Amino acid sequence: MKKIRVIYHFHEGCWHISSPDIERWIAGAKTLAEARELAIEGVEFCLESKEFTIEEIFDPSDSHLLG
């Protein structure tokens, strides 16, 4: 199973997500829950597969938002 790193960054009221493992793929969402859903859907679409796991990486400056 392929491991995909997804980077989450909160900026100006929105979550921005990207992956160093998938070229030219980015997404954005208003909530972290939405961002996580978009990450799964986006990776699945780009890989054309459901055979992956996501390693979530958060920008250290956003750690206060994670509870």
N, C-alpha and C positions, 0 to 999 in steps of 0.2 A: 504494500500500500504506500502510495506517495505522500510525503509530508509537505504541506504548503505553508509557508510563513505568511501571515497576514498582519500588517502593521496598522494599528489604529491611532489616530491623532485627532484630538478635539481642538477645533479652531473656529473662532467667530460663530459659536453657537451650533456647529455641526460636526458630526464625526466624519472624518475622511479616512478611507481605507485603501490600501494598495498592497502589492506583494512583490518582493524582489524575485520571486520564482515564476511570475507571469508577466511577460513584457506588455507594456502599454495598457494595463488594466488598473482602473481606479473606480471608486464608488463613493457616494456620500449619503448620509442619513441624519435625521434630526435626533434620533435616540440610539443608544448603544444596542438595544435589542434589534432595531431595524438594521443597523450596520452589520450585526452578526448574521442576520438572515440573508442580507445582500452578499456577504462574503461567501456563504455556502452556495447560494445560487450562482454567483459570478464565477467561482472556481469551478463548479460543476459545468457551467456553460463553456468556459475556456478550455477545460480539459476534455470535454465531451465524455465524462466519466463520473461515477459516484465513488470511485475507488481512491479516496484520499482522506487524510486527516488534516485538520487546521491547527497550526501552532499560533496562538494569539500573542502578539507582541504589542505592548502599549508604550507610547511615548512616555518616558519617565515624568515629564512635566504635567501629565494628565492623571497621575496616580491618585490624587485627591478626589477625583470623580468616580472612582471605582468602589468606594465604600469600604 
